[in-house]
C-alpha cells in the first residue's frame, strides 16, 4: 500500500472570562483520507477463493502439494487493500471556577467515523487476473459456461484416474463463489458508508471539587468525577440468519439486517472520589516551613458491578476478534437462526482505595 495523506478541517471557538471564572472551548473537525490501508478479512472469501485457485493441480497431478503452473501465488492472511476514511465530530470543554473554592470541569465529544470505497483496488485486481485465472481452471480440467459464467468439471475428465477430484472441486466452488458473491458484494458496496468498528460516538467526563480555605478544616479538598462512554460499535449483523419458512430445519439470511447494521455494545460509566488534606508543620531550625499532603483516591466509588462489552482485536487493522458473537434466536439452540450480540465481556474492578502522602519542604 503506497503512503497516503489525510486532509483535516478544524474550526474552534474559545471563550475566557476575566479572572479565570469560566473557560469554554468548542470545536468541529472533519478528516478525510483516501487510500488508507485495510486488512482483508478472511471472512470475505476473497483470499480463500483465490488461494484455492492458486493451489489447483493440473490434469494428471495427484501430488498432495500440486499447484497451478501459471505463476499465481498463494496470498497471505495479512493481504491488505485500501479504504477511504471519513471522520467528523464535535468537542466541548468547560472549566468553571464557580466560587473561589469550587471548581467544575466538563468535557465531551461526538464522533462519527465512516469507511467507504472499501477494497477499491480489488475492482482492478479482478479483471487484471481474469485471463490467468481462466487458464488455471482449464489446466485443472474445469470448464466455464459462457451463458452464466459458472464453472464445472469437464465431464470428459471427471474421473479419479485423470484428475485429483478432491482438490479440483474446491477450485470450482471458489470460482463460482467469486462470481456469485465476492465480486458482486465488493462492487455493490463500493459507495456505501460503513461505521467504523471500535468507535464510541459519544463520550463525556465531569468532575468537581471543593477546597476549604478557612476554619478548622482549612486545607481539606474533596471531589467526585464520572466518566461516561456511550455505545460502541463492536461488529455487524451481516451473518445473521432466520429459520427457513419452507423448511423449519434450515436457515436463511436475515433480510432485515446486513453488514451495515451495527452490533452495539451498551454504554457504561464509572465514578471516582478524591479526598485531600494539606497539613502545615511548624517551622524547624534547619528547614523552611513544611507541609504534608495526604491524598485518598477512591476508584469505582459506587462499586458498580455490571458487565462491560467492548471491541477486542488481534493487533491487525479491521480485526474484530470477539467483539460480536452469534447466539441462537430466543436462546433455543435446537432451532435454526442466529443473531449477533456483543461478545467480549469484562467486569470493572471493584471499589478500591489508594492513599498517598507527600512531604514538601
Secondary structure, 3 states (H helix, E strand, C coil): CCCCCCEEEEEEEEEECHHHCEEEEEEEEEEEEEEEEEECCHHHCHHHHHHHHHCCCCCCCCCCCCCCCCCCCCCCCCCEEEEEEEEEEEEEEEEEECCCCEEEEEEEEEEEEEEECCCCCHHHHHHHCHHHHHHHHHHHCEEEECCCCEEEECCCCCCCCCCCHHHHHHHHHHHHHHHHHHHHHHHHCCCCCEECCCCECEEEEEEEEEECCCCCCCCEEEEEEEEEECCEEEEECCCCEEEECCEEEEEEECCCCCCCCEEEECCEEEEEEEEEEEEECCCCCCCCCCEEEEEEEEECCCCCCCEEECCCCCCCCCCCCCCEEEEEHHHCCCCCCEEEEECCEEECCCCEEEEEEEEEC
